[in-house]
Amino acid sequence: MAMDDNNKVKLDNDTIMNLAKAIADVQQKQQEEQFKGSTITLTDYMQDWLQMKKQTNIDVKTYEGYESRYRNHIKPFFDAEAPKLTDVDTNTVSAFVGALREKVDNTSIRFSMRTLHDVFTVLSIALNEAVRGNYIPRNPCDNVRLPKVKKTQKEAITKEEVKTLYEITREANHFNWIAVPLLFSTGMRRGELLALTWNDVRYDIEQRTYYININKAVGAEKKPTIHAYTKTHSGVRRCYISEGLYNLMIEYREKTQHHNRTYVIAQKTKNGWREPRNFNRTVKQWCDKAGLPNGISPHSFRHAYATYMMMAGQPMDAVMRQAGWSNERMIHYYTDDAVMSQKQPEVAEAMGRLTEGMF
């Protein structure tokens, strides 16, 4: 800053920039003081947030995942300086991601890049809700770039493998053989399947359609119970089925269950639903008997559903509604890359027909 002959103040560029920054800082501070996050630390907020989540209709396993990632990774980092919620900015979150990255690089710690993304997601979800609750003006996670995680190959069970599995279970008249066509034809989650009752299997007279009401699920906790909700809000749905599958289910109920069970996938010795771990063991026994590859589980059918529906060119929105996915990203996550790559030549041929005579 200098004085000229007319005693007028001249400001150099650095001074102007410093003044502008000071004004912006004051304005930002005033703005932040208008939010509830200026009086609560991030860790206190997240503990309250977790308590609120525990009381809402979310899957027990999902809550346990949130709580574990907060307790083991988020709390230790942010407890050190105990910043107010409004003081947590992009640089703070970037430093947190950097600390997580060091855990990934430390070979003595079992901490993967996928876990890093999961921990970051929990923080981001909590801060998104802080924005909606008027604690902070914006989510500082939004502009933080994460290191890329390599997509793990998700193998879908094939149609041929499903056919082999069905023939073996049907021939042996296993008490739960209907699970094979049900899982493959609907892509429903294991917990949703195990919670199904015969009252959930319906026929719409006006639309002349068959469907299954999916509105509950068996949890994956150590002592599983039936929850009156599914894994996500999108999971509560009317899942339509073909007439052929409906008739197969009725045949199963008559000839295998003899109308003596409440649940579709019931215990053989009494009228109760099957626990997830026991059902997993049963599926593994079926696969071993059929000579199928290791690693096939009830969830493999969900991957198959996404893969084959995409290969068949079905509308993505309809597929999402049927399987209870909340967004398109989940469909891409579930599709089998190896199987989908087989459709690429057909895509090239379609483009060839489209451009014929153009070039």
C-alpha positions as CSV (number, residue, x, y, z in Angstrom):
1,M,0.0,0.0,0.0
2,A,1.3,3.5,-0.9
3,M,0.4,7.2,-0.9
4,D,0.5,9.2,-4.2
5,D,0.9,13.0,-4.5
6,N,-2.8,13.6,-4.0
7,N,-2.7,11.6,-0.8
8,K,-4.9,8.9,-2.3
9,V,-4.4,5.4,-1.1
10,K,-3.2,2.9,-3.8
11,L,-3.7,-0.8,-3.1
12,D,-1.4,-3.4,-4.7
13,N,-2.8,-6.7,-5.9
14,D,-1.6,-8.7,-2.9
15,T,-3.4,-6.3,-0.5
16,I,-6.6,-6.5,-2.5
17,M,-6.5,-10.3,-2.5
18,N,-5.8,-10.4,1.2
19,L,-8.7,-8.1,1.9
20,A,-11.0,-10.0,-0.3
21,K,-10.0,-13.3,1.5
22,A,-10.5,-11.7,4.9
23,I,-14.0,-10.5,3.9
24,A,-14.9,-13.9,2.5
25,D,-13.7,-15.6,5.7
26,V,-15.8,-13.3,7.8
27,Q,-18.8,-13.9,5.7
28,Q,-18.3,-17.7,5.7
29,K,-17.9,-17.6,9.5
30,Q,-21.1,-15.6,9.9
31,Q,-22.9,-18.1,7.6
32,E,-21.6,-21.1,9.5
33,E,-22.7,-19.7,12.8
34,Q,-26.2,-19.8,11.5
35,F,-26.0,-23.7,11.3
36,K,-26.4,-26.1,14.2
37,G,-23.1,-27.7,13.4
38,S,-21.2,-24.8,14.9
39,T,-22.0,-26.0,18.4
40,I,-21.4,-29.7,18.0
41,T,-18.4,-31.8,17.2
42,L,-18.4,-34.2,14.2
43,T,-18.0,-37.2,16.5
44,D,-20.9,-36.1,18.8
45,Y,-23.1,-35.5,15.7
46,M,-22.2,-39.0,14.3
47,Q,-23.0,-40.7,17.6
48,D,-26.4,-39.0,17.6
49,W,-26.8,-39.9,14.0
50,L,-26.0,-43.6,14.6
51,Q,-28.5,-43.7,17.5
52,M,-31.2,-42.2,15.2
53,K,-30.3,-44.8,12.5
54,K,-30.6,-47.6,15.1
55,Q,-34.2,-46.6,15.8
56,T,-35.2,-46.4,12.1
57,N,-36.1,-49.2,9.7
58,I,-32.7,-50.2,8.4
59,D,-31.3,-53.7,8.2
60,V,-29.4,-54.7,11.4
61,K,-26.4,-55.7,9.3
62,T,-26.3,-52.3,7.7
63,Y,-26.4,-50.6,11.0
64,E,-23.7,-52.8,12.4
65,G,-21.6,-51.8,9.3
66,Y,-22.1,-48.1,9.9
67,E,-21.3,-48.4,13.6
68,S,-18.2,-50.5,13.0
69,R,-16.7,-48.2,10.4
70,Y,-17.4,-45.2,12.6
71,R,-15.9,-46.7,15.8
72,N,-12.8,-48.2,14.1
73,H,-11.9,-45.5,11.6
74,I,-13.9,-42.2,11.7
75,K,-13.9,-41.6,15.5
76,P,-10.2,-42.2,16.1
77,F,-9.2,-39.7,13.4
78,F,-11.6,-36.9,14.3
79,D,-11.4,-37.4,18.0
80,A,-7.8,-36.1,18.0
81,E,-8.7,-32.4,17.3
82,A,-12.5,-32.7,17.9
83,P,-13.5,-30.2,15.2
84,K,-16.9,-28.6,15.2
85,L,-19.1,-29.9,12.4
86,T,-19.0,-26.6,10.5
87,D,-15.1,-26.6,10.7
88,V,-14.8,-29.9,8.8
89,D,-14.0,-28.8,5.2
90,T,-12.7,-30.5,2.1
91,N,-9.1,-30.3,3.3
92,T,-10.0,-32.0,6.5
93,V,-11.8,-34.9,4.7
94,S,-8.9,-35.2,2.2
95,A,-6.5,-35.6,5.2
96,F,-8.8,-38.3,6.6
97,V,-8.8,-40.1,3.2
98,G,-5.0,-39.8,3.2
99,A,-4.8,-41.4,6.7
100,L,-7.0,-44.3,5.4
101,R,-4.8,-44.7,2.4
102,E,-1.8,-45.2,4.7
103,K,-3.7,-48.1,6.2
104,V,-4.2,-49.6,2.8
105,D,-0.5,-49.4,2.1
106,N,0.4,-50.9,5.5
107,T,0.6,-54.7,4.7
108,S,0.5,-55.6,8.4
109,I,-3.1,-54.2,8.6
110,R,-6.0,-55.9,6.9
111,F,-7.5,-52.8,5.3
112,S,-8.4,-52.8,1.6
113,M,-9.2,-50.1,-0.9
114,R,-12.8,-51.3,-0.9
115,T,-12.9,-50.8,2.9
116,L,-11.6,-47.3,2.4
117,H,-14.5,-46.5,0.1
118,D,-17.0,-48.0,2.5
119,V,-15.7,-45.9,5.4
120,F,-15.8,-42.8,3.3
121,T,-19.4,-43.6,2.2
122,V,-20.5,-43.8,5.8
123,L,-19.1,-40.4,6.5
124,S,-20.6,-38.9,3.4
125,I,-24.1,-40.4,4.2
126,A,-24.0,-38.9,7.7
127,L,-22.9,-35.5,6.4
128,N,-25.5,-35.5,3.7
129,E,-28.1,-35.9,6.4
130,A,-26.4,-33.1,8.3
131,V,-27.0,-30.8,5.4
132,R,-30.7,-31.8,5.3
133,G,-30.9,-31.2,9.1
134,N,-29.4,-27.7,8.7
135,Y,-26.2,-28.6,10.6
136,I,-23.9,-27.6,7.8
137,P,-24.3,-25.6,4.5
138,R,-22.8,-28.3,2.3
139,N,-21.2,-31.8,2.4
140,P,-17.4,-31.5,2.5
141,C,-17.1,-35.0,1.0
142,D,-18.5,-33.9,-2.3
143,N,-15.3,-32.5,-3.8
144,V,-12.9,-35.1,-2.4
145,R,-11.4,-37.5,-4.9
146,L,-11.0,-41.1,-3.8
147,P,-8.3,-43.5,-5.1
148,K,-9.8,-45.9,-7.6
149,V,-10.8,-49.4,-6.5
150,K,-10.5,-52.2,-8.9
151,K,-13.9,-53.8,-9.6
152,T,-13.9,-57.4,-8.4
153,Q,-15.4,-59.9,-10.9
154,K,-18.8,-61.0,-9.8
155,E,-19.6,-64.3,-11.3
156,A,-23.2,-65.1,-12.1
157,I,-24.5,-68.6,-12.0
158,T,-25.3,-69.7,-15.6
159,K,-28.6,-71.0,-17.0
160,E,-27.0,-74.4,-17.6
161,E,-25.8,-74.5,-13.9
162,V,-29.3,-73.5,-12.7
163,K,-30.9,-76.2,-14.8
164,T,-28.5,-78.8,-13.4
165,L,-29.2,-77.6,-9.9
166,Y,-32.9,-77.7,-10.4
167,E,-32.9,-81.2,-11.8
168,I,-30.9,-82.6,-8.9
169,T,-33.0,-80.9,-6.2
170,R,-36.3,-81.8,-7.9
171,E,-35.4,-85.4,-8.5
172,A,-34.4,-85.8,-4.9
173,N,-37.6,-83.9,-3.9
174,H,-35.7,-81.7,-1.5
175,F,-38.0,-79.9,0.8
176,N,-36.8,-76.5,-0.5
177,W,-36.3,-77.2,-4.2
178,I,-38.6,-74.3,-5.2
179,A,-35.8,-71.9,-4.1
180,V,-33.8,-72.6,-7.3
181,P,-36.4,-71.3,-9.8
182,L,-37.5,-68.6,-7.4
183,L,-34.1,-67.1,-6.9
184,F,-33.2,-67.3,-10.6
185,S,-36.5,-65.9,-11.9
186,T,-36.8,-63.0,-9.4
187,G,-33.3,-62.1,-8.3
188,M,-34.6,-61.5,-4.8
189,R,-32.2,-61.3,-1.9
190,R,-31.7,-64.4,0.4
191,G,-33.3,-62.7,3.4
192,E,-36.4,-61.7,1.3
193,L,-36.8,-65.3,0.0
194,L,-36.6,-66.8,3.5
195,A,-39.2,-64.4,4.9
196,L,-41.8,-65.2,2.1
197,T,-45.1,-66.6,3.3
198,W,-47.8,-68.1,1.0
199,N,-49.9,-65.0,1.8
200,D,-47.3,-63.0,-0.1
201,V,-48.0,-64.9,-3.3
202,R,-50.9,-63.2,-5.1
203,Y,-52.9,-63.0,-8.3
204,D,-54.3,-59.7,-9.5
205,I,-57.7,-60.4,-11.0
206,E,-58.0,-57.0,-12.8
207,Q,-54.5,-57.0,-14.3
208,R,-54.4,-60.8,-14.7
209,T,-50.9,-60.9,-13.3
210,Y,-49.1,-63.0,-10.8
211,Y,-46.8,-61.4,-8.2
212,I,-45.1,-61.7,-4.9
213,N,-45.3,-59.0,-2.2
214,I,-41.8,-58.4,-0.8
215,N,-42.0,-56.3,2.4
216,K,-39.9,-58.1,5.0
217,A,-36.7,-60.0,5.3
218,V,-34.8,-62.4,7.6
219,G,-31.8,-60.5,9.0
220,A,-28.2,-61.7,8.8
221,E,-27.3,-61.1,12.5
222,K,-26.1,-63.9,14.7
223,K,-29.6,-64.5,16.1
224,P,-31.6,-63.8,12.9
225,T,-35.1,-62.5,13.1
226,I,-37.7,-61.4,10.6
227,H,-37.7,-57.7,10.1
228,A,-40.8,-55.8,8.9
229,Y,-38.7,-54.1,6.2
230,T,-36.2,-55.0,3.5
231,K,-32.6,-53.9,3.1
232,T,-33.5,-50.7,1.3
233,H,-36.7,-48.6,0.8
234,S,-36.6,-49.8,-2.8
235,G,-36.7,-53.3,-1.6
236,V,-40.4,-53.1,-0.6
237,R,-42.0,-53.9,-3.9
238,R,-44.4,-56.0,-5.9
239,C,-42.3,-58.5,-7.8
240,Y,-44.2,-59.9,-10.8
241,I,-43.7,-63.6,-11.8
242,S,-44.7,-65.6,-14.8
243,E,-47.8,-67.9,-14.8
244,G,-45.4,-70.8,-15.2
245,L,-43.5,-70.0,-12.0
246,Y,-46.7,-69.4,-10.1
247,N,-48.1,-72.8,-11.2
248,L,-44.8,-74.4,-10.2
249,M,-45.0,-72.8,-6.7
250,I,-48.6,-74.1,-6.3
251,E,-47.4,-77.6,-7.3
252,Y,-44.6,-77.4,-4.8
253,R,-47.0,-76.3,-2.1
254,E,-49.4,-79.2,-2.8
255,K,-47.0,-82.1,-3.5
256,T,-44.0,-81.2,-1.3
257,Q,-45.3,-79.1,1.6
258,H,-48.8,-80.7,1.5
259,H,-50.3,-77.3,2.5
260,N,-48.7,-77.7,6.0
261,R,-46.4,-74.7,6.0
262,T,-46.7,-70.9,6.4
263,Y,-43.4,-70.1,4.8
264,V,-42.5,-70.8,1.2
265,I,-38.9,-71.9,2.2
266,A,-39.8,-73.7,5.4
267,Q,-38.1,-76.1,7.8
268,K,-38.9,-79.7,7.1
269,T,-39.6,-80.8,10.6
270,K,-41.7,-77.9,11.8
271,N,-43.6,-74.9,10.5
272,G,-40.9,-72.2,10.7
273,W,-38.6,-70.2,8.4
274,R,-35.1,-71.4,7.6
275,E,-32.1,-69.5,9.1
276,P,-29.7,-67.9,6.5
277,R,-26.7,-69.9,7.5
278,N,-28.5,-73.2,7.4
279,F,-29.9,-72.3,4.0
280,N,-26.5,-71.4,2.7
281,R,-25.2,-74.8,3.8
282,T,-28.0,-76.4,1.9
283,V,-27.3,-74.5,-1.3
284,K,-23.6,-75.5,-1.0
285,Q,-24.6,-79.1,-0.6
286,W,-26.7,-78.9,-3.7
287,C,-23.8,-77.3,-5.7
288,D,-21.4,-80.0,-4.5
289,K,-23.7,-82.7,-5.5
290,A,-24.2,-81.0,-8.9
291,G,-20.4,-80.6,-9.4
292,L,-20.7,-76.8,-9.7
293,P,-17.8,-74.5,-9.0
294,N,-17.0,-73.3,-5.5
295,G,-18.3,-69.9,-4.5
296,I,-21.8,-70.2,-5.8
297,S,-24.3,-68.9,-3.2
298,P,-27.9,-67.6,-3.1
299,H,-26.5,-64.2,-4.1
300,S,-25.0,-65.6,-7.3
301,F,-28.6,-65.8,-8.6
302,R,-29.0,-62.1,-8.1
303,H,-26.0,-61.5,-10.2
304,A,-27.5,-63.8,-12.8
305,Y,-30.8,-61.9,-12.8
306,A,-29.1,-58.6,-13.5
307,T,-26.9,-60.2,-16.2
308,Y,-29.5,-62.0,-18.1
309,M,-32.1,-59.2,-18.0
310,M,-29.5,-56.8,-19.4
311,M,-28.6,-59.3,-22.1
312,A,-32.3,-59.6,-23.0
313,G,-32.5,-55.9,-23.4
314,Q,-35.1,-55.3,-20.7
315,P,-35.8,-51.7,-19.6
316,M,-33.4,-50.9,-16.8
317,D,-36.1,-49.1,-14.7
318,A,-38.3,-52.2,-14.8
319,V,-35.4,-54.5,-13.9
320,M,-34.6,-52.1,-10.9
321,R,-38.2,-52.3,-9.7
322,Q,-38.4,-56.0,-10.0
323,A,-35.1,-56.7,-8.0
324,G,-35.5,-53.8,-5.6
325,W,-32.4,-51.8,-6.6
326,S,-32.3,-48.1,-5.8
327,N,-30.2,-46.9,-8.8
328,E,-28.6,-48.1,-12.1
329,R,-25.2,-48.3,-10.5
330,M,-26.2,-51.4,-8.6
331,I,-27.3,-53.2,-11.8
332,H,-23.8,-52.5,-13.3
333,Y,-22.3,-53.8,-10.1
334,Y,-24.2,-57.0,-10.3
335,T,-23.8,-57.8,-14.0
336,D,-21.2,-60.4,-14.9
337,D,-18.5,-58.8,-17.0
338,A,-17.5,-62.0,-18.7
339,V,-21.0,-62.9,-19.8
340,M,-21.9,-59.3,-20.8
341,S,-18.8,-59.1,-23.0
342,Q,-20.3,-61.8,-25.2
343,K,-22.9,-59.3,-26.3
344,Q,-20.4,-56.9,-27.6
345,P,-20.1,-58.5,-31.1
346,E,-23.9,-58.2,-31.4
347,V,-23.6,-54.5,-30.5
348,A,-21.0,-54.0,-33.2
349,E,-23.3,-55.9,-35.7
350,A,-26.2,-53.6,-34.8
351,M,-24.1,-50.5,-35.4
352,G,-23.0,-52.0,-38.7
353,R,-26.6,-52.4,-39.8
354,L,-27.3,-48.8,-38.7
355,T,-24.4,-47.3,-40.6
356,E,-24.8,-49.4,-43.7
357,G,-24.5,-47.2,-46.8
358,M,-23.3,-44.2,-44.7
359,F,-19.6,-44.6,-45.1
